[in-house]
Structure formats: C-alpha cells, structure tokens
C-alpha cells in the first residue's frame, strides 16, 4: 500500500483503526509508511494498545537501522474526531489519512 506522496508535500499522518481485520497486511503497511516518511501513526479503537506494540516492533525491526522511526500513539478513550484533530496538529500541521486494514 504505497501512498505515492507528492515529493513537494510532506507525507500524511496516519490514523490507523483497530482492530485490524487482515493482520497479514500490517507489516507491509508499516514498511510502506517507513519508506514514505510518514511521521505519525495514531492508533484508535478496540485493542489499540496491542496494535501499537505490534507496529512499534515492526518499526524497530532487528534494531540495526537507526533511521527506522515513526512516532506512534494510542487513543483508547478518545473519539475519532479527537484523534483526527490530534493527528492534524502533528508536526506543525499534517494532512491526515485514515486507514483500515
């Protein structure tokens, strides 16, 4: 799932909805986010804590590449509107894309 971000625009912040319906897509999704330079994956919904841990471990990989970084946040008790607002304010203002896997 490549984002095909315009090189003149910064990549969008992502709001990832939990739970993930197809866990087999998670690793490639995170790798695509890393490749595109996504600054934030804000995770909301049931089980968001566990999903954030899984995303973090994919980002860390084998621990040998210090350039692999995406900020992740978990929003268990917040409305989707609150999470979208949070993500939009990330890094001085970001486009936000919602993702369901």
Backbone torsions as a table, in degrees:
resi	resn	phi	psi	omega
1	UNK	NA	85.1	178.6
2	UNK	-83.2	144.4	-177.6
3	UNK	-87.0	-19.8	-177.7
4	UNK	46.7	59.7	-177.2
5	UNK	-78.3	135.1	174.7
6	UNK	-58.3	130.2	-175.8
7	UNK	-62.5	-18.1	179.3
8	UNK	-88.3	-13.8	180.0
9	UNK	-107.1	148.5	175.1
10	UNK	-77.6	152.4	-178.3
11	UNK	-62.7	153.9	-179.3
12	UNK	-74.4	152.7	165.8
13	UNK	-75.7	148.3	-176.4
14	UNK	-112.3	135.0	167.3
15	UNK	-107.6	111.8	-178.2
16	UNK	-100.1	124.8	-178.9
17	UNK	-87.3	131.8	174.1
18	UNK	-105.0	150.9	-1.2
19	UNK	-79.2	162.0	177.1
20	UNK	-84.6	127.6	-178.4
21	UNK	-82.2	-22.4	178.1
22	UNK	-131.1	86.5	-177.1
23	UNK	-57.7	-22.3	-179.4
24	UNK	-66.9	-16.4	-179.6
25	UNK	-89.5	-12.5	-172.1
26	UNK	-63.7	-48.3	-176.6
27	UNK	-59.4	-48.3	-179.6
28	UNK	-65.0	-37.3	177.0
29	UNK	-58.9	-47.9	-179.2
30	UNK	-65.6	-41.7	177.8
31	UNK	-61.0	-40.9	176.7
32	UNK	-62.7	-41.1	178.0
33	UNK	-61.4	-43.3	177.8
34	UNK	-61.9	-45.7	-178.2
35	UNK	-62.2	-38.3	-177.3
36	UNK	-84.3	-8.9	179.1
37	UNK	80.5	26.7	178.7
38	UNK	-57.7	128.8	-175.5
39	UNK	-83.3	-24.3	-171.7
40	UNK	-150.0	135.9	165.5
41	UNK	-120.1	106.3	176.7
42	UNK	-94.5	124.3	-172.7
43	UNK	-111.0	130.3	-179.2
44	UNK	-132.5	161.0	176.7
45	UNK	106.9	177.8	-177.9
46	UNK	-63.3	126.3	-179.8
47	UNK	81.7	19.3	-176.0
48	UNK	-63.9	-29.6	-179.9
49	UNK	-63.5	-47.8	179.5
50	UNK	-64.8	-39.7	179.5
51	UNK	-65.4	-39.3	177.6
52	UNK	-60.9	-42.5	177.4
53	UNK	-59.5	-43.7	180.0
54	UNK	-63.0	-44.1	178.2
55	UNK	-61.6	-45.3	-179.8
56	UNK	-58.6	-42.9	-179.6
57	UNK	-66.9	-34.9	176.0
58	UNK	-66.4	-42.7	179.3
59	UNK	-61.2	-45.4	-178.4
60	UNK	-63.0	-36.1	-178.8
61	UNK	59.1	-135.3	-179.8
62	UNK	-86.9	2.3	175.1
63	UNK	82.8	4.8	-176.5
64	UNK	-95.6	-8.1	-176.4
65	UNK	-115.6	102.0	-178.6
66	UNK	-68.3	-13.2	-179.8
67	UNK	-81.9	-9.3	179.1
68	UNK	-81.1	105.9	179.6
69	UNK	-151.8	132.6	167.1
70	UNK	-142.9	131.4	173.6
71	UNK	-71.5	136.4	175.3
72	UNK	-124.3	145.4	176.7
73	UNK	-137.2	154.1	-178.6
74	UNK	-119.5	134.1	-174.6
75	UNK	-129.8	73.4	-173.9
76	UNK	-67.3	-47.1	-171.7
77	UNK	-108.8	27.3	-179.2
78	UNK	-112.7	151.6	176.4
79	UNK	-74.2	161.0	177.6
80	UNK	-61.3	-34.5	178.1
81	UNK	-62.6	-41.5	178.6
82	UNK	-65.1	-41.0	-179.8
83	UNK	-66.8	-42.5	177.8
84	UNK	-61.9	-41.3	178.5
85	UNK	-64.2	-43.7	177.4
86	UNK	-58.0	-49.8	-177.8
87	UNK	-63.6	-37.1	-179.7
88	UNK	-66.0	-27.4	-179.7
89	UNK	-87.5	-7.0	-176.0
90	UNK	-62.3	136.5	172.5
91	UNK	56.1	41.3	176.3
92	UNK	79.7	12.0	178.9
93	UNK	115.5	119.2	-176.9
94	UNK	-133.9	148.6	164.9
95	UNK	-67.7	148.8	-179.1
96	UNK	-123.9	136.1	176.1
97	UNK	-123.8	127.8	175.3
98	UNK	-87.3	139.5	-178.4
99	UNK	-132.5	134.4	170.8
100	UNK	-123.4	126.0	179.4
101	UNK	-106.2	NA	NA
